[in-house]
Amino acid sequence: MADTEMVAAKAAKFEKVAEKATDKVAGKIEHATETAAESVKTGLKDVQAKVTDTLHRAAEMARGVADVQRGALETVVKAGQIYGEGLQGIATHAAEVSKTQFADTMAHMRALTSVKSVKEAIDLQAAFARSTASRYLAETSTFVEDYLKVAGNALAPVTERAREAAEKVKKAA
């Protein structure tokens, strides 16, 4: 029986050693699991922070693009209004010139009906042709100047917007 007691004692001792080893391994596994879970949690927080930051920057960029587009549209509308008003002024001037030309032509026709000789008619016609050509050249010059002013005025908001954009780019760089 001594052998059986000795085997039982060794078995009990082995069981205690095995239990300690199992507890030790279980503790290490538990610690490793907690460490891994903490690392995953920290990693997920970092990823979440990066995604949130990226989304905020994307939203800011979208707002910036929307502001640029709104400003560009406002600029084009303003330029169009200026251009339309300018063309309306030119059209009014053209109507006045046509009205004056028509009145001068009618006066010339009346004068032609009262001439007493062919020479007088030719002289009257030559004077009318000279004054009409002179007025035509003067009015053409006026129309060109007026149109260039209108075009310059209409481009002013666009030019100013481009200058502002260039300054923003210069500051950003």
ZIVENCOR-V8088 format. One record per helix or strand. SS is the DSSP state (@ for helix, = for strand). FROM is the first residue (numbers start at 1). TO is the last residue. If there is no record, write none. Layout:
SS,FROM,TO
SS,FROM,TO
//
This chain:
@,2,113
@,118,172
//
